[in-house]
Amino acid sequence: MRSRYTAFCLQQFDYLQQTSIEQMLINEPVDWVKLSIIKTNNGEVNDLVGTVEFKAFYLDEGSLFVLHEDSHFVKKEGRWFYAFGHHSIAPIKAEQI
């Protein structure tokens, strides 16, 4: 999860595609500000699936937003891949970070 957030920050879209089960549609790059992991479930060394609930804060055209997602991951051949996620996006104020 953290490596994918870093890839978003660095605009390493090839890595994001390589660590996804399906082809991803990636929007215009934004300025990522902060990642907060809220909760994880499974995802340990011996697990084959895992979930991560997180909030990722970003700036887009001068406005601050939060992406809140429950991401689902699967492990194949010893590597974790993003499978799918349920998310919402909302504008916020800087003091809410």
Biopython code that builds the backbone (N, CA, C, O; Angstrom):
import numpy as np
from Bio.PDB.StructureBuilder import StructureBuilder

atoms = [
    (1, "MET", "N", (0.823, -1.184, 0.000)),
    (1, "MET", "CA", (0.000, 0.000, 0.000)),
    (1, "MET", "C", (0.866, 1.246, 0.000)),
    (1, "MET", "O", (0.662, 2.156, -0.803)),
    (2, "ARG", "N", (1.828, 1.281, 0.898)),
    (2, "ARG", "CA", (2.689, 2.473, 0.974)),
    (2, "ARG", "C", (3.517, 2.646, -0.302)),
    (2, "ARG", "O", (3.765, 3.768, -0.742)),
    (3, "SER", "N", (3.940, 1.530, -0.888)),
    (3, "SER", "CA", (4.724, 1.649, -2.120)),
    (3, "SER", "C", (3.866, 2.206, -3.251)),
    (3, "SER", "O", (4.366, 2.949, -4.095)),
    (4, "ARG", "N", (2.592, 1.860, -3.278)),
    (4, "ARG", "CA", (1.700, 2.392, -4.315)),
    (4, "ARG", "C", (1.444, 3.878, -4.078)),
    (4, "ARG", "O", (1.379, 4.644, -5.039)),
    (5, "TYR", "N", (1.296, 4.302, -2.829)),
    (5, "TYR", "CA", (1.136, 5.732, -2.536)),
    (5, "TYR", "C", (2.376, 6.493, -3.004)),
    (5, "TYR", "O", (2.262, 7.551, -3.622)),
    (6, "THR", "N", (3.549, 5.956, -2.710)),
    (6, "THR", "CA", (4.799, 6.584, -3.148)),
    (6, "THR", "C", (4.849, 6.671, -4.670)),
    (6, "THR", "O", (5.277, 7.684, -5.222)),
    (7, "ALA", "N", (4.413, 5.614, -5.347)),
    (7, "ALA", "CA", (4.396, 5.624, -6.815)),
    (7, "ALA", "C", (3.448, 6.697, -7.341)),
    (7, "ALA", "O", (3.754, 7.357, -8.335)),
    (8, "PHE", "N", (2.304, 6.880, -6.687)),
    (8, "PHE", "CA", (1.409, 7.965, -7.086)),
    (8, "PHE", "C", (2.108, 9.313, -6.910)),
    (8, "PHE", "O", (2.042, 10.171, -7.790)),
    (9, "CYS", "N", (2.780, 9.497, -5.766)),
    (9, "CYS", "CA", (3.478, 10.763, -5.496)),
    (9, "CYS", "C", (4.553, 11.053, -6.540)),
    (9, "CYS", "O", (4.720, 12.194, -6.972)),
    (10, "LEU", "N", (5.275, 10.019, -6.939)),
    (10, "LEU", "CA", (6.385, 10.172, -7.882)),
    (10, "LEU", "C", (5.957, 9.991, -9.342)),
    (10, "LEU", "O", (6.785, 10.022, -10.253)),
    (11, "GLN", "N", (4.655, 9.802, -9.544)),
    (11, "GLN", "CA", (4.088, 9.609, -10.874)),
    (11, "GLN", "C", (4.731, 8.429, -11.609)),
    (11, "GLN", "O", (4.991, 8.489, -12.810)),
    (12, "GLN", "N", (4.976, 7.369, -10.861)),
    (12, "GLN", "CA", (5.527, 6.139, -11.432)),
    (12, "GLN", "C", (4.366, 5.215, -11.827)),
    (12, "GLN", "O", (4.101, 4.199, -11.184)),
    (13, "PHE", "N", (3.698, 5.604, -12.896)),
    (13, "PHE", "CA", (2.475, 4.933, -13.298)),
    (13, "PHE", "C", (2.723, 3.506, -13.793)),
    (13, "PHE", "O", (1.832, 2.663, -13.693)),
    (14, "ASP", "N", (3.909, 3.221, -14.321)),
    (14, "ASP", "CA", (4.235, 1.852, -14.727)),
    (14, "ASP", "C", (4.183, 0.914, -13.526)),
    (14, "ASP", "O", (3.664, -0.198, -13.626)),
    (15, "TYR", "N", (4.724, 1.362, -12.387)),
    (15, "TYR", "CA", (4.706, 0.536, -11.176)),
    (15, "TYR", "C", (3.266, 0.278, -10.736)),
    (15, "TYR", "O", (2.930, -0.831, -10.321)),
    (16, "LEU", "N", (2.422, 1.295, -10.827)),
    (16, "LEU", "CA", (1.024, 1.131, -10.434)),
    (16, "LEU", "C", (0.332, 0.094, -11.308)),
    (16, "LEU", "O", (-0.458, -0.711, -10.814)),
    (17, "GLN", "N", (0.626, 0.110, -12.598)),
    (17, "GLN", "CA", (0.045, -0.887, -13.502)),
    (17, "GLN", "C", (0.583, -2.285, -13.177)),
    (17, "GLN", "O", (-0.163, -3.264, -13.205)),
    (18, "GLN", "N", (1.875, -2.373, -12.871)),
    (18, "GLN", "CA", (2.507, -3.668, -12.595)),
    (18, "GLN", "C", (2.029, -4.287, -11.290)),
    (18, "GLN", "O", (2.130, -5.501, -11.114)),
    (19, "THR", "N", (1.514, -3.481, -10.377)),
    (19, "THR", "CA", (1.065, -3.983, -9.078)),
    (19, "THR", "C", (-0.455, -3.989, -8.962)),
    (19, "THR", "O", (-0.996, -3.996, -7.856)),
    (20, "SER", "N", (-1.142, -3.986, -10.101)),
    (20, "SER", "CA", (-2.601, -4.047, -10.147)),
    (20, "SER", "C", (-3.035, -5.315, -10.872)),
    (20, "SER", "O", (-2.390, -5.742, -11.830)),
    (21, "ILE", "N", (-4.125, -5.910, -10.413)),
    (21, "ILE", "CA", (-4.676, -7.095, -11.059)),
    (21, "ILE", "C", (-5.184, -6.734, -12.457)),
    (21, "ILE", "O", (-4.932, -7.457, -13.421)),
    (22, "GLU", "N", (-5.894, -5.623, -12.557)),
    (22, "GLU", "CA", (-6.455, -5.194, -13.828)),
    (22, "GLU", "C", (-5.841, -3.869, -14.242)),
    (22, "GLU", "O", (-5.240, -3.171, -13.425)),
    (23, "GLN", "N", (-5.994, -3.529, -15.506)),
    (23, "GLN", "CA", (-5.506, -2.251, -16.028)),
    (23, "GLN", "C", (-6.189, -1.108, -15.286)),
    (23, "GLN", "O", (-7.402, -1.131, -15.080)),
    (24, "MET", "N", (-5.418, -0.124, -14.892)),
    (24, "MET", "CA", (-5.957, 1.015, -14.155)),
    (24, "MET", "C", (-6.106, 2.221, -15.069)),
    (24, "MET", "O", (-5.305, 2.437, -15.979)),
    (25, "LEU", "N", (-7.141, 2.995, -14.811)),
    (25, "LEU", "CA", (-7.292, 4.289, -15.458)),
    (25, "LEU", "C", (-6.745, 5.322, -14.487)),
    (25, "LEU", "O", (-7.284, 5.494, -13.394)),
    (26, "ILE", "N", (-5.680, 6.007, -14.876)),
    (26, "ILE", "CA", (-5.043, 6.973, -13.985)),
    (26, "ILE", "C", (-5.339, 8.374, -14.496)),
    (26, "ILE", "O", (-5.046, 8.718, -15.641)),
    (27, "ASN", "N", (-5.930, 9.171, -13.613)),
    (27, "ASN", "CA", (-6.279, 10.545, -13.954)),
    (27, "ASN", "C", (-5.040, 11.426, -13.969)),
    (27, "ASN", "O", (-3.926, 10.960, -13.733)),
    (28, "GLU", "N", (-5.250, 12.683, -14.245)),
    (28, "GLU", "CA", (-4.160, 13.656, -14.225)),
    (28, "GLU", "C", (-3.460, 13.617, -12.870)),
    (28, "GLU", "O", (-4.115, 13.418, -11.847)),
    (29, "PRO", "N", (-2.147, 13.804, -12.843)),
    (29, "PRO", "CA", (-1.432, 13.804, -11.567)),
    (29, "PRO", "C", (-1.875, 14.959, -10.668)),
    (29, "PRO", "O", (-2.216, 16.042, -11.144)),
    (30, "VAL", "N", (-1.861, 14.707, -9.382)),
    (30, "VAL", "CA", (-2.169, 15.721, -8.374)),
    (30, "VAL", "C", (-1.009, 15.777, -7.389)),
    (30, "VAL", "O", (-0.112, 14.935, -7.438)),
    (31, "ASP", "N", (-1.021, 16.748, -6.506)),
    (31, "ASP", "CA", (0.016, 16.884, -5.481)),
    (31, "ASP", "C", (-0.449, 16.192, -4.202)),
    (31, "ASP", "O", (-1.296, 16.708, -3.473)),
    (32, "TRP", "N", (0.120, 15.019, -3.947)),
    (32, "TRP", "CA", (-0.238, 14.256, -2.758)),
    (32, "TRP", "C", (0.410, 14.893, -1.539)),
    (32, "TRP", "O", (1.566, 15.314, -1.594)),
    (33, "VAL", "N", (-0.329, 14.965, -0.442)),
    (33, "VAL", "CA", (0.106, 15.667, 0.763)),
    (33, "VAL", "C", (0.411, 14.712, 1.910)),
    (33, "VAL", "O", (1.424, 14.857, 2.595)),
    (34, "LYS", "N", (-0.475, 13.728, 2.118)),
    (34, "LYS", "CA", (-0.340, 12.880, 3.306)),
    (34, "LYS", "C", (-1.130, 11.592, 3.114)),
    (34, "LYS", "O", (-2.176, 11.581, 2.465)),
    (35, "LEU", "N", (-0.614, 10.507, 3.689)),
    (35, "LEU", "CA", (-1.304, 9.221, 3.717)),
    (35, "LEU", "C", (-1.524, 8.830, 5.169)),
    (35, "LEU", "O", (-0.587, 8.842, 5.968)),
    (36, "SER", "N", (-2.750, 8.488, 5.510)),
    (36, "SER", "CA", (-3.076, 7.987, 6.851)),
    (36, "SER", "C", (-3.709, 6.610, 6.713)),
    (36, "SER", "O", (-4.773, 6.461, 6.113)),
    (37, "ILE", "N", (-3.043, 5.604, 7.274)),
    (37, "ILE", "CA", (-3.597, 4.257, 7.296)),
    (37, "ILE", "C", (-4.531, 4.185, 8.497)),
    (37, "ILE", "O", (-4.119, 4.441, 9.628)),
    (38, "ILE", "N", (-5.777, 3.840, 8.250)),
    (38, "ILE", "CA", (-6.770, 3.781, 9.320)),
    (38, "ILE", "C", (-6.844, 2.387, 9.913)),
    (38, "ILE", "O", (-6.859, 2.215, 11.132)),
    (39, "LYS", "N", (-6.890, 1.374, 9.019)),
    (39, "LYS", "CA", (-7.056, 0.013, 9.515)),
    (39, "LYS", "C", (-6.552, -0.965, 8.456)),
    (39, "LYS", "O", (-6.701, -0.727, 7.257)),
    (40, "THR", "N", (-5.961, -2.056, 8.907)),
    (40, "THR", "CA", (-5.588, -3.143, 8.009)),
    (40, "THR", "C", (-6.229, -4.427, 8.503)),
    (40, "THR", "O", (-6.498, -4.585, 9.694)),
    (41, "ASN", "N", (-6.468, -5.334, 7.583)),
    (41, "ASN", "CA", (-7.010, -6.638, 7.925)),
    (41, "ASN", "C", (-6.271, -7.670, 7.083)),
    (41, "ASN", "O", (-6.278, -7.603, 5.854)),
    (42, "ASN", "N", (-5.642, -8.612, 7.748)),
    (42, "ASN", "CA", (-4.802, -9.610, 7.081)),
    (42, "ASN", "C", (-3.649, -8.897, 6.385)),
    (42, "ASN", "O", (-3.232, -7.823, 6.818)),
    (43, "GLY", "N", (-3.139, -9.479, 5.323)),
    (43, "GLY", "CA", (-2.008, -8.872, 4.633)),
    (43, "GLY", "C", (-0.652, -9.226, 5.223)),
    (43, "GLY", "O", (0.357, -8.601, 4.895)),
    (44, "GLU", "N", (-0.630, -10.222, 6.088)),
    (44, "GLU", "CA", (0.633, -10.658, 6.683)),
    (44, "GLU", "C", (1.345, -11.636, 5.743)),
    (44, "GLU", "O", (0.821, -11.990, 4.686)),
    (45, "VAL", "N", (2.526, -12.059, 6.136)),
    (45, "VAL", "CA", (3.371, -12.903, 5.294)),
    (45, "VAL", "C", (2.643, -14.150, 4.802)),
    (45, "VAL", "O", (2.780, -14.510, 3.633)),
    (46, "ASN", "N", (1.889, -14.806, 5.642)),
    (46, "ASN", "CA", (1.234, -16.061, 5.261)),
    (46, "ASN", "C", (-0.163, -15.875, 4.679)),
    (46, "ASN", "O", (-0.807, -16.857, 4.308)),
    (47, "ASP", "N", (-0.647, -14.635, 4.590)),
    (47, "ASP", "CA", (-1.979, -14.370, 4.052)),
    (47, "ASP", "C", (-1.942, -14.290, 2.529)),
    (47, "ASP", "O", (-0.909, -13.982, 1.936)),
    (48, "LEU", "N", (-3.080, -14.572, 1.910)),
    (48, "LEU", "CA", (-3.213, -14.455, 0.461)),
    (48, "LEU", "C", (-4.083, -13.271, 0.051)),
    (48, "LEU", "O", (-4.109, -12.886, -1.118)),
    (49, "VAL", "N", (-4.797, -12.696, 1.022)),
    (49, "VAL", "CA", (-5.616, -11.507, 0.781)),
    (49, "VAL", "C", (-5.424, -10.545, 1.937)),
    (49, "VAL", "O", (-5.000, -10.935, 3.025)),
    (50, "GLY", "N", (-5.736, -9.294, 1.692)),
    (50, "GLY", "CA", (-5.659, -8.291, 2.740)),
    (50, "GLY", "C", (-6.419, -7.052, 2.332)),
    (50, "GLY", "O", (-6.645, -6.809, 1.147)),
    (51, "THR", "N", (-6.813, -6.270, 3.319)),
    (51, "THR", "CA", (-7.488, -5.009, 3.051)),
    (51, "THR", "C", (-6.794, -3.890, 3.824)),
    (51, "THR", "O", (-6.215, -4.104, 4.889)),
    (52, "VAL", "N", (-6.872, -2.703, 3.256)),
    (52, "VAL", "CA", (-6.319, -1.509, 3.887)),
    (52, "VAL", "C", (-7.341, -0.395, 3.749)),
    (52, "VAL", "O", (-7.765, -0.064, 2.641)),
    (53, "GLU", "N", (-7.732, 0.177, 4.866)),
    (53, "GLU", "CA", (-8.561, 1.388, 4.845)),
    (53, "GLU", "C", (-7.618, 2.559, 5.061)),
    (53, "GLU", "O", (-6.828, 2.563, 6.005)),
    (54, "PHE", "N", (-7.700, 3.548, 4.190)),
    (54, "PHE", "CA", (-6.794, 4.689, 4.293)),
    (54, "PHE", "C", (-7.471, 5.979, 3.864)),
    (54, "PHE", "O", (-8.532, 5.980, 3.239)),
    (55, "LYS", "N", (-6.821, 7.069, 4.222)),
    (55, "LYS", "CA", (-7.175, 8.392, 3.714)),
    (55, "LYS", "C", (-5.913, 8.980, 3.099)),
    (55, "LYS", "O", (-4.857, 9.016, 3.731)),
    (56, "ALA", "N", (-6.038, 9.440, 1.855)),
    (56, "ALA", "CA", (-4.928, 10.091, 1.157)),
    (56, "ALA", "C", (-5.365, 11.516, 0.842)),
    (56, "ALA", "O", (-6.400, 11.736, 0.213)),
    (57, "PHE", "N", (-4.575, 12.464, 1.279)),
    (57, "PHE", "CA", (-4.896, 13.879, 1.109)),
    (57, "PHE", "C", (-4.098, 14.434, -0.061)),
    (57, "PHE", "O", (-2.919, 14.118, -0.223)),
    (58, "TYR", "N", (-4.745, 15.265, -0.878)),
    (58, "TYR", "CA", (-4.060, 15.815, -2.038)),
    (58, "TYR", "C", (-4.599, 17.190, -2.411)),
    (58, "TYR", "O", (-5.720, 17.564, -2.068)),
    (59, "LEU", "N", (-3.754, 17.928, -3.127)),
    (59, "LEU", "CA", (-4.124, 19.228, -3.672)),
    (59, "LEU", "C", (-4.392, 19.082, -5.159)),
    (59, "LEU", "O", (-3.639, 18.432, -5.885)),
    (60, "ASP", "N", (-5.478, 19.697, -5.596)),
    (60, "ASP", "CA", (-5.808, 19.709, -7.016)),
    (60, "ASP", "C", (-6.328, 21.100, -7.364)),
    (60, "ASP", "O", (-7.368, 21.535, -6.868)),
    (61, "GLU", "N", (-5.587, 21.782, -8.222)),
    (61, "GLU", "CA", (-5.931, 23.143, -8.638)),
    (61, "GLU", "C", (-6.166, 24.055, -7.439)),
    (61, "GLU", "O", (-7.100, 24.856, -7.428)),
    (62, "GLY", "N", (-5.306, 23.924, -6.429)),
    (62, "GLY", "CA", (-5.337, 24.802, -5.269)),
    (62, "GLY", "C", (-6.334, 24.419, -4.186)),
    (62, "GLY", "O", (-6.385, 25.076, -3.146)),
    (63, "SER", "N", (-7.124, 23.380, -4.398)),
    (63, "SER", "CA", (-8.091, 22.927, -3.395)),
    (63, "SER", "C", (-7.618, 21.614, -2.785)),
    (63, "SER", "O", (-6.990, 20.794, -3.454)),
    (64, "LEU", "N", (-7.930, 21.428, -1.505)),
    (64, "LEU", "CA", (-7.525, 20.238, -0.766)),
    (64, "LEU", "C", (-8.665, 19.224, -0.753)),
    (64, "LEU", "O", (-9.822, 19.575, -0.522)),
    (65, "PHE", "N", (-8.320, 17.957, -1.006)),
    (65, "PHE", "CA", (-9.303, 16.871, -1.031)),
    (65, "PHE", "C", (-8.791, 15.697, -0.218)),
    (65, "PHE", "O", (-7.593, 15.580, 0.041)),
    (66, "VAL", "N", (-9.719, 14.821, 0.184)),
    (66, "VAL", "CA", (-9.352, 13.563, 0.833)),
    (66, "VAL", "C", (-9.996, 12.424, 0.051)),
    (66, "VAL", "O", (-11.188, 12.448, -0.253)),
    (67, "LEU", "N", (-9.175, 11.431, -0.266)),
    (67, "LEU", "CA", (-9.629, 10.182, -0.871)),
    (67, "LEU", "C", (-9.675, 9.165, 0.259)),
    (67, "LEU", "O", (-8.642, 8.849, 0.849)),
    (68, "HIS", "N", (-10.857, 8.650, 0.565)),
    (68, "HIS", "CA", (-11.040, 7.647, 1.620)),
    (68, "HIS", "C", (-11.380, 6.334, 0.917)),
    (68, "HIS", "O", (-12.374, 6.249, 0.196)),
    (69, "GLU", "N", (-10.547, 5.309, 1.130)),
    (69, "GLU", "CA", (-10.736, 4.063, 0.385)),
    (69, "GLU", "C", (-10.528, 2.844, 1.260)),
    (69, "GLU", "O", (-9.712, 2.844, 2.182)),
    (70, "ASP", "N", (-11.292, 1.800, 0.945)),
    (70, "ASP", "CA", (-11.053, 0.444, 1.431)),
    (70, "ASP", "C", (-10.480, -0.312, 0.242)),
    (70, "ASP", "O", (-11.199, -0.627, -0.706)),
    (71, "SER", "N", (-9.186, -0.602, 0.296)),
    (71, "SER", "CA", (-8.497, -1.286, -0.803)),
    (71, "SER", "C", (-8.379, -2.770, -0.499)),
    (71, "SER", "O", (-8.135, -3.173, 0.638)),
    (72, "HIS", "N", (-8.556, -3.572, -1.540)),
    (72, "HIS", "CA", (-8.437, -5.023, -1.421)),
    (72, "HIS", "C", (-7.232, -5.478, -2.240)),
    (72, "HIS", "O", (-7.066, -5.094, -3.397)),
    (73, "PHE", "N", (-6.397, -6.304, -1.612)),
    (73, "PHE", "CA", (-5.171, -6.793, -2.225)),
    (73, "PHE", "C", (-5.171, -8.319, -2.223)),
    (73, "PHE", "O", (-5.759, -8.951, -1.346)),
    (74, "VAL", "N", (-4.503, -8.896, -3.217)),
    (74, "VAL", "CA", (-4.304, -10.346, -3.274)),
    (74, "VAL", "C", (-2.822, -10.612, -3.497)),
    (74, "VAL", "O", (-2.124, -9.825, -4.137)),
    (75, "LYS", "N", (-2.358, -11.726, -2.961)),
    (75, "LYS", "CA", (-0.957, -12.107, -3.137)),
    (75, "LYS", "C", (-0.877, -13.218, -4.186)),
    (75, "LYS", "O", (-1.559, -14.239, -4.093)),
    (76, "LYS", "N", (-0.027, -12.986, -5.179)),
    (76, "LYS", "CA", (0.213, -13.977, -6.230)),
    (76, "LYS", "C", (1.709, -14.136, -6.389)),
    (76, "LYS", "O", (2.438, -13.161, -6.568)),
    (77, "GLU", "N", (2.155, -15.379, -6.323)),
    (77, "GLU", "CA", (3.570, -15.699, -6.474)),
    (77, "GLU", "C", (4.448, -14.845, -5.553)),
    (77, "GLU", "O", (5.517, -14.376, -5.944)),
    (78, "GLY", "N", (3.969, -14.659, -4.326)),
    (78, "GLY", "CA", (4.746, -13.947, -3.317)),
    (78, "GLY", "C", (4.696, -12.430, -3.384)),
    (78, "GLY", "O", (5.362, -11.763, -2.593)),
    (79, "ARG", "N", (3.919, -11.863, -4.316)),
    (79, "ARG", "CA", (3.826, -10.405, -4.465)),
    (79, "ARG", "C", (2.386, -9.944, -4.258)),
    (79, "ARG", "O", (1.439, -10.631, -4.640)),
    (80, "TRP", "N", (2.238, -8.770, -3.648)),
    (80, "TRP", "CA", (0.918, -8.191, -3.419)),
    (80, "TRP", "C", (0.491, -7.373, -4.621)),
    (80, "TRP", "O", (1.282, -6.632, -5.206)),
    (81, "PHE", "N", (-0.802, -7.525, -4.986)),
    (81, "PHE", "CA", (-1.388, -6.785, -6.092)),
    (81, "PHE", "C", (-2.688, -6.130, -5.631)),
    (81, "PHE", "O", (-3.471, -6.715, -4.884)),
    (82, "TYR", "N", (-2.892, -4.904, -6.097)),
    (82, "TYR", "CA", (-4.147, -4.201, -5.844)),
    (82, "TYR", "C", (-5.232, -4.869, -6.680)),
    (82, "TYR", "O", (-5.075, -5.028, -7.891)),
    (83, "ALA", "N", (-6.335, -5.260, -6.038)),
    (83, "ALA", "CA", (-7.435, -5.912, -6.748)),
    (83, "ALA", "C", (-8.552, -4.923, -7.065)),
    (83, "ALA", "O", (-8.947, -4.775, -8.222)),
    (84, "PHE", "N", (-9.059, -4.250, -6.039)),
    (84, "PHE", "CA", (-10.112, -3.256, -6.233)),
    (84, "PHE", "C", (-10.266, -2.458, -4.949)),
    (84, "PHE", "O", (-9.703, -2.801, -3.910)),
    (85, "GLY", "N", (-11.040, -1.390, -5.044)),
    (85, "GLY", "CA", (-11.285, -0.566, -3.866)),
    (85, "GLY", "C", (-12.615, 0.143, -3.969)),
    (85, "GLY", "O", (-13.139, 0.376, -5.058)),
    (86, "HIS", "N", (-13.148, 0.480, -2.809)),
    (86, "HIS", "CA", (-14.363, 1.287, -2.706)),
    (86, "HIS", "C", (-13.934, 2.607, -2.092)),
    (86, "HIS", "O", (-13.357, 2.633, -1.006)),
    (87, "HIS", "N", (-14.216, 3.710, -2.788)),
    (87, "HIS", "CA", (-13.694, 4.976, -2.294)),
    (87, "HIS", "C", (-14.702, 6.110, -2.409)),
    (87, "HIS", "O", (-15.710, 6.027, -3.110)),
    (88, "SER", "N", (-14.378, 7.168, -1.687)),
    (88, "SER", "CA", (-15.105, 8.428, -1.797)),
    (88, "SER", "C", (-14.073, 9.545, -1.787)),
    (88, "SER", "O", (-12.983, 9.406, -1.233)),
    (89, "ILE", "N", (-14.443, 10.651, -2.411)),
    (89, "ILE", "CA", (-13.570, 11.827, -2.465)),
    (89, "ILE", "C", (-14.384, 13.004, -1.975)),
    (89, "ILE", "O", (-15.540, 13.175, -2.361)),
    (90, "ALA", "N", (-13.770, 13.824, -1.114)),
    (90, "ALA", "CA", (-14.468, 14.979, -0.584)),
    (90, "ALA", "C", (-13.490, 16.146, -0.414)),
    (90, "ALA", "O", (-12.327, 15.938, -0.071)),
    (91, "PRO", "N", (-13.962, 17.364, -0.652)),
    (91, "PRO", "CA", (-13.124, 18.541, -0.371)),
    (91, "PRO", "C", (-13.023, 18.717, 1.144)),
    (91, "PRO", "O", (-13.960, 18.400, 1.877)),
    (92, "ILE", "N", (-11.883, 19.223, 1.606)),
    (92, "ILE", "CA", (-11.693, 19.478, 3.028)),
    (92, "ILE", "C", (-10.934, 20.772, 3.242)),
    (92, "ILE", "O", (-10.435, 21.375, 2.292)),
    (93, "LYS", "N", (-10.849, 21.195, 4.495)),
    (93, "LYS", "CA", (-10.063, 22.362, 4.873)),
    (93, "LYS", "C", (-8.732, 21.896, 5.448)),
    (93, "LYS", "O", (-8.648, 20.808, 6.018)),
    (94, "ALA", "N", (-7.698, 22.707, 5.301)),
    (94, "ALA", "CA", (-6.343, 22.325, 5.729)),
    (94, "ALA", "C", (-6.301, 21.903, 7.195)),
    (94, "ALA", "O", (-5.544, 20.996, 7.539)),
    (95, "GLU", "N", (-7.077, 22.520, 8.055)),
    (95, "GLU", "CA", (-7.021, 22.178, 9.472)),
    (95, "GLU", "C", (-7.612, 20.793, 9.756)),
    (95, "GLU", "O", (-7.507, 20.310, 10.884)),
    (96, "GLN", "N", (-8.233, 20.138, 8.758)),
    (96, "GLN", "CA", (-8.798, 18.808, 8.936)),
    (96, "GLN", "C", (-7.776, 17.707, 8.676)),
    (96, "GLN", "O", (-8.078, 16.531, 8.880)),
    (97, "ILE", "N", (-6.573, 18.064, 8.230)),
    (97, "ILE", "CA", (-5.557, 17.057, 7.951)),
    (97, "ILE", "C", (-4.982, 16.527, 9.250)),
    (97, "ILE", "O", (-4.105, 15.664, 9.230)),
]
sb = StructureBuilder()
sb.init_structure("model")
sb.init_model(0)
sb.init_chain("A")
sb.init_seg("    ")
for serial, (resi, resn, name, xyz) in enumerate(atoms, 1):
    if name == "N":
        sb.init_residue(resn, " ", resi, " ")
    sb.init_atom(name, np.array(xyz, "f"), 0.0, 1.0, " ", f" {name:<3s}", serial, name[0])
structure = sb.get_structure()
